[in-house]
Amino acid sequence: MSMVQSVNAQEVQDKTNWPEFISSHNLIWEDLPLQWNEGAFTGNGLLGMMVYVSEKDGGIVFSVGRSDVTDHRKAPNSKTSLGVMPKASVGYDFCRLNIGKIILKTKGKILSGKIEQDLWNAEIRGQFETTEGKLSFKAFTPRNVDVQIVEVKAPASLYSFHFVPGNPQSPRMLTAADKEKEEKYELNPSPKLSRQGEYRVCVQPLLAGGDYATAWTNLPSKNNSGSTFYITTANDVPKSNLSAKTAIQLIANARKTGLDKLMDTHQKWWHGFYQKSSLSIPDAQLESFYWIQLYKMATASRPGGPAVDLFGPYFKTSPWPGMWWNLNIQLTYYPVYTSNHLELGLNMLDIVDDNFNALLEKHRAKGLGDLSWTLHNYWKQLAYAGDEVGIQTKWLPKAAKMLALYEGKLHKNDAGIYELDPMPSPEYGYKGGALYPNANYNLAILRWLLNSVIPLVEKDQIYAAQLGKWKDIQAHLIAYPVNENGLMIASNQALEKSHRHYSHLLALYPLFQLKPDNKDDSLLVNKSVTYWHQLNNGKALAGYSFTGAASLYAALGNGNAALKNLDQLLNGKTGISQFHTNTFYTEGSGKNEVIETPLSGAASVMELLLQSWGGKIRVFPAMPTAWKNACFNKLLAEGGYEVSGAYKNGDIDWVQVKSKTGKPFVIAGKNISALKIASTSATFKIKNNNTNEVTVDLPAGQTILLKRELKTQAVVAPVSYQNGQLNSFGVKKGMQLKTLQDWTVKDYLYELEQK
């Protein structure tokens, strides 16, 4: 280990033309989106709109949503039944509810149109040709104000606004997913429409008590050249007779602020959001996909807001109207950690903190692994922030409770080895409620808990009584069940049929209890992943089977296979699911929205460029052979390290790391020891471990820059594209969906025309 004083005051230069770069990834609709699955979208982490054209509705539809509008059956004094009533169900008791839609009706028939989703400014712009003339609009959801705005430019005689309330019943009941429960379901009351001065209001009472309300108004512009439409939904459940007042006040406050200031504040927030971190890769389509997912995640999540369920703020009738814990919530939040957008993950910690005891009770029998996997996300949120205090005080007590429950599901065999009692493996045999001894899913999670908890409690007297038992389990836990095809489902169950979930493979990703840099582990997992996808020609695979495989292959350092799976998601068949041209994802013949899969794909993209596991920061660990150039700036690694780097002509050109905690760290990468010390702002220590690893001891808050050539500048800028096409998302000419992919559900046919 050599001691080095501060050298050369070089800095990384970001030469990205940000407005141009982000706008190059805009979604563009050359043909009209004719349904939700093709629509443009905007949101602010609570409210959202999906925009498309509907011949049935006779105009342009703005389907509005609010993420916390749910029922609260069995919990009349609370906003939701979640965490209040253990036997309440997400399908019927605290399910999401349909708010409704705005319809911008045109006097003439829409002949053609073009829509662009401007990512840089987070707004949607559309231009339409009708039989009666031209019309254009701009729609956005201000980031820090809970209203939604549509500006129209056209003579008032050419259009009108209408609001159609959504059907306020459980979407699961409306899709007849469960006939027995459907027959017992008591309907919520019908919505109540009224005029309150210049505002129109739709109040939706709930059977359990309280109401939510939507208010809107349309303000003509000067010279009869158009208007500005404001709409919002307030949700003061469980209180009654407040939501309407709140909604009206929200719009009144927005109007007082003024449209120009609202838009300016909104745009500044988004411009700052994008520039917090960046990446550029030589695949134009995949790069666009990444940036659109980052935009999508920010439209769906915000600090203090509701945790993101399967819909986010983009409601679509589905039998899955809420939050699922056996993969969905975990994958949804995967992009926030490495991307340095931890603020978008805070609401997931909130939902776990606020409901942990209830979640523990609900999952302690069959769903113990699911809640424990969620705690892995919880841990990642804190680990990537470098928040050691949070891990010790917030995460550890929860993890200890999970370990205590796992202890009750263990028994020692005659050889003195701990085995797990029969437990589920998600999505395998789930319709019959199948339970499997030594399920690899639960073994992997248990090992992660043990290996993460024990080092934290070695000197903590609070857990002194448990520590000996945990160490004994750690030392004598049964090995993962394997056969000639790799990892099995469990001791008595081989992987015998196509299986969309990678539950049996969690030991490698995301838990890294099997080590990719261990030859035997690597061979085992590679064999397992290959067999998983080939079995029965992959007929039961879904979109997340491909993002999961991409991440697994990336962890193994196989960038080519990872890229192939990401390309399959974007451009190929994905078994029982569909990836749509607006980057949303559905299952069930396109009817059932599931937000998590594309979001997890954004994490898979980052994992080609940066990984951190096993105590090492791994730069460019899984670069596809075809990618000769790439760069990233201010991504995060476990431990709170902010990392930047460039890959040039097939080699690492430079790497910069900023340390938050001041703890020594290892940087791993191809020929990393050949890089020279270009800059650091403090005395530090550095040691070459081998050709591909260096250890750095750097004070907290300080930065080190390593470069291949000292005389060249370390620059972050978009790389040239070798393949793919920019602006490849949105409906292209002749590429509209051939059939309507929605459940047939009646809206409430109340309409109030806006004069």
Sequence and secondary structure as in RCSB ss.txt:
>XXXX:A:sequence
MSMVQSVNAQEVQDKTNWPEFISSHNLIWEDLPLQWNEGAFTGNGLLGMMVYVSEKDGGIVFSVGRSDVTDHRKA
PNSKTSLGVMPKASVGYDFCRLNIGKIILKTKGKILSGKIEQDLWNAEIRGQFETTEGKLSFKAFTPRNVDVQIV
EVKAPASLYSFHFVPGNPQSPRMLTAADKEKEEKYELNPSPKLSRQGEYRVCVQPLLAGGDYATAWTNLPSKNNS
GSTFYITTANDVPKSNLSAKTAIQLIANARKTGLDKLMDTHQKWWHGFYQKSSLSIPDAQLESFYWIQLYKMATA
SRPGGPAVDLFGPYFKTSPWPGMWWNLNIQLTYYPVYTSNHLELGLNMLDIVDDNFNALLEKHRAKGLGDLSWTL
HNYWKQLAYAGDEVGIQTKWLPKAAKMLALYEGKLHKNDAGIYELDPMPSPEYGYKGGALYPNANYNLAILRWLL
NSVIPLVEKDQIYAAQLGKWKDIQAHLIAYPVNENGLMIASNQALEKSHRHYSHLLALYPLFQLKPDNKDDSLLV
NKSVTYWHQLNNGKALAGYSFTGAASLYAALGNGNAALKNLDQLLNGKTGISQFHTNTFYTEGSGKNEVIETPLS
GAASVMELLLQSWGGKIRVFPAMPTAWKNACFNKLLAEGGYEVSGAYKNGDIDWVQVKSKTGKPFVIAGKNISAL
KIASTSATFKIKNNNTNEVTVDLPAGQTILLKRELKTQAVVAPVSYQNGQLNSFGVKKGMQLKTLQDWTVKDYLY
ELEQK
>XXXX:A:secstr
 EEE  B     EE   HHHHHHTT EEESS   SGGG EEEE SSEEEEEEEETTTTEEEEEEEETT B  TT 
TTSS STTT TT  TTTTS B   EEEEEEESS EEEEEEEEETTTTEEEEEEEETTEEEEEEEE  TTSS EEE
EEES GGGEEEEEEE   S HHHHTTS HHHHHH       EEEEETTEEEEEEE TTS EEEEEEEEEE GGGS
EEEEEEEEEE TTSSS HHHHHHHHHHHHHHH HHHHHHHHHHHHHHHHTTSEEE SBHHHHHHHHHHHHHHHHH
  TTS    SSTT     S  S  TTTHHHHHTTHHHHTT GGGGHHHHHHHHHHHHHHHHHHSSS HHHHHHHH
HHHHHHHHHTT HHHIIIIIHHHHHHHHHHHHTTEEE TTS EEE SB  TTSSGGGT  BTT HHHHHHHHHHH
HHHHHHHTT GGGHHHHHHHHHHHHHB    EETTEE SBTTB   S  S  GGGTTTTTT SS TTSHHHHHHH
HHHHHHHHHGGGGTT  HHHHHHHHHHHHHTT HHHHHHHHHHHHHS BTTEEE TTS EEETTTTEE  HHHHH
HHHHHHHHHEEEETTEEEESTT  TT   EEEEEEEETTTEEEEEEEETTEEEEEEEE SS   EEEE TTGGG 
EEEEESS EEEEEEETTEEEEE  TT EEEEES TTS  EE     SBS TT  S  TT S SS  S        
     
